[in-house]
């Protein structure tokens, strides 16, 4: 999953009335941030950690958590590409509470003003809630256990390797595995934030955003951004509603519009009029979108048509298009090879940088040096600024006792070790104990690596658990299901660990107490453990073709994760002819491309596609990449016309498009559950097929 980060930049004018470029303003603001942010807020008293945890903050977090869970779930079940929604969460949190407090203030009953610390609590809680929709595996390992996904493969689909979704066990599973990562990194918060001075780019960007909201100029810009978001939210929602009327059957509606012709449509090259992915394309970096398009052209434009020409030689001519012994096998396993190659390279790279950074930190600690993580001041210049003095003092003030972290981790680990084998009898208690012994180390590595690179390798650690536990359990003892369950345990631990350290960084820069951050993360995680399964259950019951290739919600990563588990347990015997050779080529190619990108440096690497992004359309097709590239094109043209406005309002417009279309899934799901079907089927046929239909219809 790719996460792209945006920092809102204010438009301003110089004293002579000429407009400064947005880049100059951003540099200027960053310089001011280093020197004077806390002086701007000097007159405002920092509330106690208890006062930062308000009822209104958690009420707003609940509403936004449900909204963003729907959005993340839809993205999970369609393409698996999830952009950073931090800007949207921060902006909407600010807007809702600011509106609330403004109304109370006019009524004369406002008891507590809205502070940046409370804004940070909302941000943390919302991201924790919606984050469970990703780490919970509803579009990957968890749904990969289901019968729907298992039927797409002829291997390992016996009852021992299948577990269908159910609200009861999903909620229980998430509650016993989602909190361990939080307790595992609490004792290391000072080392990560104060001693190692890790950057945590997303956390830092979010802090800049929240700090800017609570200045007079930033509040004015935020108000304009919310107006833009509301406008495009309304458009996106109504567009989704309008499209629904024309989807009264399979292959009907604007989502099946053969934009580039019927032949291109057969190879999944078309624009499907999705406001969500136009918005995602506006948020994601240009390189991501171009990489997706390159992958789509390479696979669906060149490779798959060539392999289909070998039908009858490489695989049986009568094989179903959805069978993994036919063309679908090449699509899935070559995509897996690229994902594993990319994941292995980045795992080794980030782990290497992590270990080297720790080694340098401890070796040169006496000299007062810092980690080599970018442009840093020399030891002589590294004395704390006024801002850092204030932030460090408050960050260390509200300590979370180490014994709380240890007792919490051990207690939950014991409960989890007892509970999980009752949910998955294939996952033996001693497998879980081994995971929990190594998990704190891996959680630290992931949190540290995320601080260096902003890259969470949660899914890579999850795949590592699939291979080790799956192979240990063996094919005859439900190894496929055991591997997927172990993946869930590991992913939840390392993902929540890196999320919490990001939040500690945000809290550090906004003077939010570590205690309020920790409690907010726990409450948000608890909300997510209930909300995410309920939202998934709504999708599962409303859309009966959920997880089926070619459907509205194909859940592409579910089949990918299941087949990774099958490979770990049963090896390569199930692959079609020459598929293994192609997998080796693309596995090595993914590593080579990543190595080339690092060797050439940042300036030249931006012209080389990302293998992980290229892999996604190998299985899904290019329809969503057309949407995302259109989003990139809109932003590119907007930037050329007015860079300041594009930088300031681009994220808000994109968020409106994503949120409106995403929230439409709630009424559309309710309509489907109620048996209300769209009244019209808009379908596109060739002239020859249309003549045949006309002859059939006319007596």
N, C-alpha and C positions, 0 to 999 in steps of 0.2 A: 504494500500500500504505500502511495506517495503522499507526502504532506508538504504543501507549499505555504510559506509564511509571508504576510504582508504587513507593512507598518504604514498607518495613515500619516500623510504629510500635509501640513497646512499650507494654504496659499496665502502669500503676504505680499506687501508692496514696500519698496524702499521709500525714503522720505521724499524723493523727487518724483514719485508716482510711477516709476518703471517697475515692471513685475520681475521678481527674481525667479530663476529656474527652480523647479521643485528639488532638484538634486542639491543645489546650493543651500536651500532652506533646510534640507534634511541634515546636511553636514553641520550647518550652523546650530540647529536644534540639538544635535548630538553633543556638540561642544558645550552648549549651555546645560545640557543634561548632566554632563560630567561635573560642571562647575557649580551649578546653582539650583537644581531642582528642589532640593530640600529647603533652600532658602525661600523659594516661592511659597512653600507650605509651612514656613517657619511659624507663622502666627496661628496655625491650626493645631489644636491639641490632638495627639494620636490617641484614639479610644483604646480602652483595655481589650484584651483578647475576647472577653465575654461579650463586650458591647459590639464587636465586629460580627458576631454570630446572631443576626436578627431574624425574627420570624418572617418579615417581609422578604429578606434575602433568600430564604429557603423556599418561600412560596413562589417567587419569581423563578428560582432555579428549577423547581418542579415543573412549571409550565414550559420553560425553555428546554428543559431536559427531555420532556415528551416530544416537543417539536423536533429537536435535533436527533433524537433516537429514530424517529420516522425517516428523517433524511438519510442518516447513516445506514439504516436498515435497507432502504431502497437502493442506495449505492452499493451496499454489500451484495445484494441479491441480483443486481444487474451486471456490473462490471468489476466490482471490487476496488475501484479507484476512489479513494476518500481524501479530499483536500482538507487542509487545515481550516476549521471553522471557528478558530479562536477570535478572529476579528468580529465575526457575526455575534458570537456569544457575548463578548465584551460590550459591543455596541448596543445590542438589544437589552442586556442587563442594565446598562446605564440609562437607556431611554425609559424602560418601564419604571424603575425605582425613582428616577428623576421626576417623571410625570406624577407618580404617586406622592412624593414629598412636596412637590410644587403645589398640588391640590390641597394637601393638608396644611401647608404653610399659609395659603390664602384663607383657609378656614380657621386659622389660628389654633390648630390642635397638633401641630408638628412637635413631637417630643425629641426626636433624634435626627440630626441632618444626615444626608447621604454622603459618605466619605469614600475615598479611593480604596480604603481597606475593605469596606463592605462590598464594593465593586469587585475587588479581587476574590473575595469569598464566593460571590455569585459565579464569577468566571471559572473558578476551581471546581465548584459543585456541578455546574452544567457540563463541563468537559469530562469530569469523572463519570457522570451519568451516561452521557452519550458514548463515552469510550468503551463501556461494557458491550455495546452493540457490535463493536469490532472485535475486542479481545474475547468476547463470549463465543465466537466461532459460528454465529448463525448463518454466515455465508461461506464457511470453510469447514473446520474439523467437526463441529457439532452436527451440522446438517449432512456432512459427509458420512455420518453413521446411519442415515435413514435408508429405508427400503427403496425410496424413489431413486436415490443416487446409486445404491448397491446394484439395482437392476440394470444399470447402464454398463456394468462389467460382468462377465461370466465367471470371474475369479473371486473367491473369498466373499461370496454373497449368501453363505449359509446363515442360519439363525444366530449362531455364536458371534458373527461379525456384523450384526445389524441391530440397531436400536432406534426406534421411531421417536420423534419428538413428543414430549408431553410436558405440560406446564409444571407439574409437580417436581419431576426430577431435574428439569432445567433450572428452576429457581433454587432448589436445594444445592445443586452442583455449583452454581455461581456463588452462592453464599459461603460455601466452605473452601473455595479456592481463590476468591477475588481480593481477600484482605491480607493475605500473607505477604505480598510484595510491599505493601505499605509499611508493615512492621519491620521488614527486613532492612530497609534503608534509613529508618529514622535515626539510629545511632550515628550514621555517617553524614548527617546533614551539614554539620559544621565543617567537616573535612572537605566536602564537595563545594560548598558555597564560599566559605571564608578562607580556608587554608589553600585549597587547590585553585580557587577563583575560576571555576569552570564557567564558560560563556552561556550555555543553554540558550541558543539563538531564539527559539520560539518563546521561551519564558521571558527573555529580555525584551523581545519585540512586543509581547503582550503588556509588559510593565510600562514601556514607553507609551503604548496606546492608552492605558488606564490613567497614567499620570497626565497625559495631554487632555483627556476628557474633563479633568477636574480643574483645569485652568479656564479663565473666561473665554479666551480665543478658541480653545479646544472644545468647549461646550457648544459654542456657536456652530463650529464645523460639524460636530456630532449630530446636532439638530438637523442640519441640511442632509447629512448622510442618511439619517433615519427616514427622512422624507423620500429620498431616492429609493431606499430599500422598500418602503411601503408601496410605492408606485409600481415597482417591478414585481413585488410579491403579488399584488393584485392582478397584474397582467398575466403572470405565470400561472396563478391559480385558475383564473378564468380560461386561459388557453388550454389547460389540462381538462377542465370541465367541458369545453367546446369539443375537444378531440374525442372525449368519451362517447359522444353520441354516434360516432361513425365506426365504432369497434365492435359491431354486433356479430362477430364470428372470427374464426382463425384467419390470420393474414389480412385483417381488415383495418382500415383507418390510416391516418397520416403516418403512423409509425411503419407502414409498409409501402410507402410511396417510392416508386422506382425512379429516383432522381436522375440517375445516369443511364437509364435504360434497363430493360428486363434482364439482359445477360449480366450486367454489373450487379443487379439486385440479387441474382442467384448466387453470386460470389460475395454477398453481404457488403457491397459498396453502395450505400445510399444514405441520404440525410433523413433521419427519423423524427425531426421536428421536436426534439426533447429540449425543453427550456433548462432542465437540470444540467445536462452535459454542455450546453452552451455556457452556462454559468461556471461550471467546473473548469472549462477550458479557459475562461477569463482569469481564474484564480491560479491554475497550475502554470508553472514556467513554460516558456515557449519550447524549451528543449524536450520537456515531457511530451507535449502534444505532437511535435515533429517525430519523436521516437516512436510514438504509437502509430503514426501514419506510415513511417518506414516499415515497421513490423507488419502492418496490414498489407502493404503492397508486396513485401517479400513473401508473405505466407499465402494470402488469398488471391493475390494478383499473379504470382509466379509458381510457388511450390505446390500448392494443393491441386491446381489444374494439371500440372505435370504428373503428379503422383496418381491422380484419378485416371490419367491416360494409361497407367500401368495396371489398371483393374483387370483381374484375371491372371496376372503374373505375380504381383506383389501381395495381393490379397484376393480372396474369392469374389468373383463378379456378382454373386447373389447376396453378398453381405450387406446388412442394413447400414445406411449412412450413419446411424448413431452407435453402431457397434465398435467397441475398442479393438476388435480384430480387423477392422476395415479402416477407411480414411480417418475416422474419428480417433483411432489409436495414434496415428501420426500427429494429429493436431494436439492431442492432450499430452503425449509423452515428450514431444519436442519442446512444447511450452514448459513442461516440468524441468527438462534438461537445462533450458536457459535460466529458469528461476533458481535452480540449485547451483548452477555455475556462478551466477551473479551473487547469490547469497553466500556461497562459500568464500568467494574472493573478498566481499565486504566484511564478512565475519573475521577472516584472518587479518584484514587490514585494520579494522577498528580495534580488534583485540590486541594486535601488535602495537598500535598507537597508544592504547590504554596502558599496557604493561610498560612500554617505554616511558610514557609520561609519569607513571607512578615511580619508576626507577629514578628518573631525573629529579622528581620532586623530593624524594627522600635522600638522594645522594647529595643534592645541593641545598638542602633545607637550611643548613647553618649559614650558607652564603646569602640567604634571603631571596633566592631566585624563585621564579614561578614557572608553571608548566609551559612548554612550547606549543601553545595552541593558537597562535596568530600574532598579530601585531600587538605587542605588550611593551610596557615601559621597562627600562632597565632597572636592576635592583636599586640603584641610587635614586631613581625617579618613582619608585613604587610605594612611596609613603602614602598613607591613606588621605584621600581628599576629605573635605567637610562632609559631603554626601555619604561617603563610605564609612566615616566615623559614626555618623548618626545611624545609618543602616545596620552596621555591625553591632552597635550597642543594643539596639532594639531586637535584632535577630537573636542575640545571645541572652536577652532578658527572660523571655518566656521559654524555659527549657522543657523539653519532653523527657522525663526520666528514662534512662536506659533500661531500667528494670521493667518499665511498662512495655517497651518494645520486645524485650526478651520473653516476658511472660505471655504477651499477646501472640507472638510468633509460635511459641511452643504449644500454647493452649489450642490455637486454631489448627496447628499441624496435627495434634493428637485427635481432635474432633474430625478433621478431614481424613486422616488415615483410617479411622473407624467407619466413617460414613461412605467414602467413595467406593469401597468394594461392594457395598449394598446397592449402589447405583449401577456400577459396572463390575460384574463378578469376574470379568477377565482381568481387571486391574488389581492384582494382588497387593496386600498391605505392604509387603517388603519393596515392591516397585515404588510405592508412594514415599516410603521412608528414604530410599536412595535419592529420589527427586528432591525431597525437602532438605537433605544434607547438602546437596550441591547448589540448590536454588539461591541461597543468599549470595554466594560468590558470583553466580551468573547474573543475578539482579544488580549487583554492584557494577559488574562489567558493562551491562547494558546502560545503566544510569550514567556511568562515567563516560562511556562512548557517546551517549546522546548529548552530554555536556560539551564534548569536543566537536562533534560533527552534526548534531541535530538529527541524527539518524537512529531510530529505534530498530533494533534487530530482533524484536519479539517473535516475529514469524520464523526467523532463522533458528532461534533457540527452540521453538516449537517443533520444527522439522527434525532437529537433532534428537529431541525426545521421541519422536515418531520412530526413527530408525533404531535407537538404542532399546527402548522398551518393547517395541513391536518385534524386533529380532529376538529379544530375551524371552518374550512370551511364546513365540513360535506359532506357526500356521495352524497347528492342531488345537491350540488353546485360545483361540480368539485373538490372535496377535494383532490383526488389523484394527479391531475395535480398541484393544488395549493401547496401541500406539496413538490412535486419535484422541483417546481420553487423556493420555499422558501429555500429548501436545497441548490440550486445553489447560491442564494444570500448570505447565511451564509457561505458556504464553501469558496467562493471567498474572502470574507472579512477576515476570520481568517487565511486562507492559505497565502495570500499575506502579512498579518501582520507579521507572523512568518518568512517568507522568507526575508522580509526587515530587521528585527532585526538580522537575521543570517548575512546578507550582511553588516550591520553596524559593527558587530564584525570583519568580515574579513577586512573591511576598516580600522577599528581601529588598527589592527595588521600590516597592510601594509602601513599605513599613507595616505590612500586614504580619501579624504574629505567626510564628511557626505552629503554635497550638491551634489557632483558628484555621490555618491552612490544612493541618492534619485532620481536624474534626470535620471540616468542610469536605475533604476528600473522602472520608469514611461515610458521611451522610450521602454524598453524591454516588459513591459506589453502591451503597445499600439501595438507593433509589433505582440505580441501573440494573441491579440484580432482580428487581421486580418488573420494571418498565420494559426492559429489552425483551425478556421472554414473552411478555404479554403482546408487545407489538409484533414480534415474530409469529406468535400464535395466530394473530389476526391475519397476517399475510398467508400463513400456512393453511388456514381454513377458508379464506376468501378466494385464493387462486389455486385451483386444483392441479394446474400444470407447473406449479412451483418446482424449480430444479430440473425441468425437462429442457434439453438443448433446443434452441430456437423459440422458446416461449418468451413471454414478457419479462419473466424473472428466472433466468437460467441458472443462477447461483454458480458461476463458473469455477470458483475456487473450491467448492464442495467436492466435485469430481477430481480436481487436481490433488487435493489433500488425501482423498481416499486412495488414489492411485499411488501417491508417494508411500502411503502406508503398505499397500500391496507390494510395491517394489522392495520395501524394507523387509517384508516377511517372506515373500515367495521368489524374489529375484526377477530376472528378465525373461523368463520363459514365455510369458504371455504376450510379448510384443510381436507385431506383424513383421513381415520380412523387410530387412534393411532398416527397420526403424531404430534398432539399437545403434547401428553405424551412424545414422543421422543424429541421434541423441548425443553420441560422443563428440561429433563435429560441432554441434551447437553448444554443448557444455564447455568445450575448450574455447570455442569462439567467444562465449560470454566472458570468460576469464581474460582472454586476450584483449578484448575491447576495453574492459575495465582497466587493465594494466596500461594499455595505450593512452587512455584518458588521463591516468595519473602521471604517466611519463611526460606527456606533452604540456602539462600545467593547465591552470584554470582558463587562461585566455583562449587556448586552442581547443580545450576539452569541450567547450560549449558548442562546438560544431560537430561533435561525435555523439551519435545516439546512445541512449541508456538501454542496456540489454534487458533489465527488468521491465521497463515500459514496453519495449518491443515485443516481449513474450505474451502480453495480455491479449492482443488481437489475434495471435496465432490460433487461439481456441474460439474466441468470441466473434471475430469478424471486424469489419472496419466501420460499421454504421455509427458507433458512438465516437470514433476518432474524427469522423467528418464533423459532428456536432462540436467537439472540443476544439478542433482546428478553426472552425467558424468563430468560436468564442475568442480564440487567440487573435484572429484576424480583426475582429471588431475592436479589441483592446489595442492592437497595434495601430490601426488607423486613427482611433481616438487619441492615442498618445502622440501621433504625428501632428494632429490638428491642435490639440491642447493638452500638453503633458501634465500640467498642474492639476487640471480637473480629472484627467484619467487616473492619476495616482491617488487623488483624494476620494473620488467617487466610484472608481472601478470595482473595488472589493464590495462596496455597498450594493451596487447594481447586480453583481454576480451573486451575492448572498440572497438578494430578493428573488432572482430567477430560481435558485436552488430551493429556497424555503417554500415558495409558492407551489411549485410543482411537487415538492416533497410532501407537503401537508395535504395535497389533493389525494394522496394515496389513502388517507383516513376515510373520507366520504366514499371514495371508489370501493374500498374494502367493505364498508358497511352496505353499500348498494349490492355488491356481489353476494354477501352473506344473506341479504334479504331476498335474493332471487330476482332483483331488478336488473334486467339486461339492457344493453344499449339498443335503441330501436333501428339503427341503420348500419348496414355493412358496406363500406366503401372499399372496393377491391379493384385492382388493376390487372387487366388481361392483355395478352397479345391480340392482334387483329384476328389471327387464325382461331384462337380459343374463343374470342368473342362471337365469331360467326357460328361456331359449333354451339355455343350457349343459346344464341338467338334461335337457331334451328330447333333446339331441344325445347325451348320455351313456347315457340309458336306451334299450334296444332297443324 
